[in-house]
C-alpha cells in the first residue's frame, strides 16, 4: 500500500520528469501549445499539476503571474521550480507575450472576468477555474468577449468529465425515474469567518492589483480567503453551487435555461459574528424552471447509505437518483402508509361503529369505497400506473472523492484536445455561464431580500 509520503514523492518525481520535456511537446512555434498560469493559489497549483499529467507531449508552461510574493513562494514547490517559469506580478505582461497561446486562470473569482476578457482580446485560449465569475455584470462581460472571439474556453466544472457522472446521466436519459419534477442540491459547509480588524498590507502583496475591479477596501487577512466575501467570491452558493447546478442542467438537458423565479433566504447562524460583507453561512434557495423545481441548501440530513448524503438528487415519480463525487444511488419509491389502521375503537352501542348513512362497519375494516393503502385510488405508488418498480442500485466509485485527480486530468486533457481541434470543450463558456447564473441570481435575491426573475433582453435580474 502506498503511504502518503510515498505518494507525494512519486507525484513530485512525475512533475520533475514532465518538466524535462515540453508539456504539450509539438515541435516548432506553430504547432506547440504554450501556456501560462495566472494566479498561483492552491487550486491553480492542482490544475497546473493536472495539465502536466494530462498534457503528455503536447506543449509547455512558460510563465506565471501572481500578485502575492508569499503565495508565489509557497506555490513554487521544488517540482514546479524545475519548469523555470518566467514570473511576473501583473498578468497583463503575460498577455503581451507572443509565446503564450493559452492561459490557466486560477485567481480569486471576482478577477476571472477582467482577466478572461483581456486574454480573449489578446487571442489566448482560456481555461478558467469555476465559477466563471461572482456577479452577473462580470459573467455577462465574459460571455460577450467569448462570443466575439474565436478562442476556446473551458470552465473548470470538471464533473462534466467524470466517468460515473456520465454513467448516472444515462439513467435519467433512459427515463428510469419517470417524470422528474424536483432537483434537490445538498452541500454542507460555509466559508464565513469571524470579523477581524484592518491590518497593514503585507510586504510583497500588490493589494490594488489583487482587488482589480472590485470596490477598494482596507486590507484584512481574511479577504485573501476570497470565497466568503460578496466582493470577491460567492460563498458556498456560487462555489459548490456552480458544480452542482452544472450537473443539474446537464442531466435535465437544461444547459441553456435560466430559472423563471429565484428565491433565497439566508442567515448567520453557524458563525454569528461573521463580517456582514460575507455571504450568509446558512441558506436555502429555490429556483422555478419551466419544467422542474430545484432547491439548494447547505444543511445535510445524515444517513449511512453507501455514499454520503450530499450532492444532487433527481426526484421522479418512479424513484430518485443521487449523484456526488463518491458515486451514485438509484432508489425506488417507498410506498407511504397514511392513516395506518390502529387498534380497534372501543365498543360502542351494539359493538359496531356507524359510517356514513348509518352503515355498520366492523372494527378494523375500511369504509365502503375507500382505497387500500390510504393514498387514494393510486395506493402507495400513486401516479406510477402499472409500470414495474425500478431496481435499487448503489455505485461507489473506488476512485471517488471530494478532491480526486483523474477526472480533473480528463477535463484538462479535453481542453488541450479542443485547443488543437478548435472544437467546443465539455464545459465551454456558454455552459459555464448558465451554470453560474442561477447562483448569481440567488446572491441578488439574498441581497435584495425578495424573489427575482430574469430579464433576458437586458440580461439582468428583475424584481418579482
HELIX and SHEET records of a PDB file:
HELIX    1   1 UNK A    4  UNK A   19  1                                  16    
HELIX    2   2 UNK A   42  UNK A   55  1                                  14    
HELIX    3   3 UNK A   69  UNK A   75  1                                   7    
HELIX    4   4 UNK A   78  UNK A   81  1                                   4    
HELIX    5   5 UNK A   91  UNK A   95  1                                   5    
HELIX    6   6 UNK A  109  UNK A  121  1                                  13    
HELIX    7   7 UNK A  136  UNK A  148  1                                  13    
HELIX    8   8 UNK A  158  UNK A  161  5                                   4    
HELIX    9   9 UNK A  163  UNK A  173  1                                  11    
HELIX   10  10 UNK A  207  UNK A  211  1                                   5    
HELIX   11  11 UNK A  221  UNK A  224  5                                   4    
HELIX   12  12 UNK A  226  UNK A  228  5                                   3    
HELIX   13  13 UNK A  235  UNK A  251  1                                  17    
HELIX   14  14 UNK A  349  UNK A  351  5                                   3    
HELIX   15  15 UNK A  356  UNK A  358  5                                   3    
HELIX   16  16 UNK A  372  UNK A  374  5                                   3    
HELIX   17  17 UNK A  376  UNK A  381  5                                   6    
HELIX   18  18 UNK A  405  UNK A  421  1                                  17    
HELIX   19  19 UNK A  429  UNK A  448  1                                  20    
SHEET    1   A 6 UNK A  86  UNK A  88  0                                        
SHEET    2   A 6 UNK A  59  UNK A  65  1                                        
SHEET    3   A 6 UNK A  33  UNK A  38  1                                        
SHEET    4   A 6 UNK A 102  UNK A 105  1                                        
SHEET    5   A 6 UNK A 125  UNK A 128  1                                        
SHEET    6   A 6 UNK A 153  UNK A 155  1                                        
SHEET    1   B 8 UNK A 261  UNK A 267  0                                        
SHEET    2   B 8 UNK A 282  UNK A 288 -1                                        
SHEET    3   B 8 UNK A 293  UNK A 297 -1                                        
SHEET    4   B 8 UNK A 180  UNK A 186  1                                        
SHEET    5   B 8 UNK A 311  UNK A 316 -1                                        
SHEET    6   B 8 UNK A 319  UNK A 324 -1                                        
SHEET    7   B 8 UNK A 327  UNK A 332 -1                                        
SHEET    8   B 8 UNK A 393  UNK A 396 -1                                        
SHEET    1   C 2 UNK A 353  UNK A 354  0                                        
SHEET    2   C 2 UNK A 360  UNK A 361 -1                                        
SHEET    1   D 2 UNK A 452  UNK A 455  0                                        
SHEET    2   D 2 UNK A 460  UNK A 463 -1                                        
END                                                                             
